[in-house]
């Protein structure tokens, strides 16, 4: 989903498992994605957000993929991003099915509209 979003909005992708959080300091908008694990964001995503440098006046968009339900994923990430100085302007999710090709068009449209505002 991250690659589909990045391609649609012409933005770089940073792998949270191998990128330093300081890599996003020059951007005014941070788009953070995660799979849902146990109705929470993946531990790697949470750790990345917790290591972000504090900022002011920046915005964030959160997206997730899940099999059943997103649970506390958005609430957890919104709180952690807020404590770092980010205002979450959109949260979007996609339920994934094993035997169906992924279609991220609805989420991508939501993200493009949020960016235009």
C-alpha positions as CSV (number, residue, x, y, z in Angstrom):
1,X,0.0,0.0,0.0
2,X,2.9,2.4,0.8
3,X,4.3,1.9,-2.7
4,X,1.0,2.5,-4.3
5,X,0.4,5.7,-2.3
6,X,4.0,7.0,-3.1
7,X,3.6,6.3,-6.8
8,X,0.2,8.1,-6.9
9,X,1.4,11.2,-5.1
10,X,5.0,11.2,-6.3
11,X,6.6,10.9,-2.9
12,X,9.6,9.0,-1.5
13,X,9.2,5.9,0.5
14,X,11.2,5.2,3.6
15,X,11.3,1.7,5.1
16,X,10.7,2.2,8.9
17,X,12.8,-0.8,9.7
18,X,15.9,0.6,8.0
19,X,15.5,4.4,8.0
20,X,16.3,6.8,10.7
21,X,13.4,8.9,11.9
22,X,15.5,12.0,11.2
23,X,15.1,11.3,7.5
24,X,11.6,12.9,7.6
25,X,12.7,16.2,9.2
26,X,12.6,18.1,5.9
27,X,9.0,17.2,5.1
28,X,5.9,19.1,6.2
29,X,3.7,16.0,5.8
30,X,4.4,12.5,7.1
31,X,2.5,9.6,5.8
32,X,2.9,6.6,8.1
33,X,1.6,3.1,7.3
34,X,1.4,-0.1,9.3
35,X,-0.1,-3.6,9.2
36,X,-2.4,-4.3,12.1
37,X,-1.0,-6.8,14.6
38,X,-3.3,-7.8,17.5
39,X,-5.5,-4.8,16.9
40,X,-2.5,-2.5,17.3
41,X,0.1,-0.9,15.0
42,X,3.1,-3.1,14.3
43,X,5.8,-2.8,16.9
44,X,8.3,-1.5,14.3
45,X,5.9,1.3,13.4
46,X,5.3,2.3,17.0
47,X,9.1,2.2,17.7
48,X,9.7,4.4,14.6
49,X,7.1,7.0,15.6
50,X,8.5,7.0,19.2
51,X,12.0,7.9,17.8
52,X,10.8,10.8,15.6
53,X,12.3,14.1,16.6
54,X,9.8,16.6,18.1
55,X,8.5,19.2,15.7
56,X,5.8,21.9,15.4
57,X,3.2,22.6,12.8
58,X,3.6,19.4,10.8
59,X,0.8,17.2,9.6
60,X,0.5,13.4,9.3
61,X,-1.7,10.9,7.5
62,X,-2.0,7.4,8.9
63,X,-2.9,4.3,6.9
64,X,-3.1,0.6,7.8
65,X,-3.9,-2.8,6.3
66,X,-5.8,-5.4,8.3
67,X,-7.4,-8.7,7.9
68,X,-10.4,-8.1,10.3
69,X,-10.4,-4.9,12.3
70,X,-8.1,-2.0,12.8
71,X,-8.7,-1.9,16.6
72,X,-6.6,0.6,18.5
73,X,-4.2,1.2,15.6
74,X,-5.2,4.8,14.7
75,X,-5.7,6.0,18.2
76,X,-2.3,4.7,19.3
77,X,-0.5,6.3,16.3
78,X,-2.5,9.6,16.6
79,X,-1.5,9.9,20.2
80,X,2.2,9.1,19.6
81,X,2.3,11.5,16.6
82,X,0.6,14.2,18.6
83,X,3.2,13.9,21.3
84,X,5.9,14.6,18.6
85,X,4.1,17.7,17.3
86,X,2.2,16.2,14.4
87,X,-1.5,16.9,13.6
88,X,-3.2,13.8,12.0
89,X,-5.3,15.0,9.2
90,X,-6.5,11.7,7.8
91,X,-6.6,8.0,8.8
92,X,-7.5,5.4,6.2
93,X,-7.5,1.6,6.2
94,X,-7.8,-1.2,3.8
95,X,-9.0,-4.7,4.6
96,X,-6.9,-7.2,2.8
97,X,-8.1,-10.6,1.6
98,X,-5.6,-13.3,0.7
99,X,-7.1,-14.4,-2.6
100,X,-8.2,-11.0,-3.9
101,X,-5.8,-8.5,-5.6
102,X,-5.4,-5.3,-3.5
103,X,-7.2,-2.2,-4.7
104,X,-6.0,0.9,-2.8
105,X,-7.8,3.4,-5.0
106,X,-10.2,4.5,-2.4
107,X,-7.5,5.2,0.2
108,X,-5.3,6.9,-2.4
109,X,-8.2,9.2,-3.4
110,X,-8.7,10.1,0.2
111,X,-5.0,10.9,0.7
112,X,-4.9,13.0,-2.5
113,X,-7.9,15.0,-1.4
114,X,-6.4,15.6,2.1
115,X,-3.1,16.7,0.5
116,X,-5.0,19.2,-1.8
117,X,-6.5,20.9,1.3
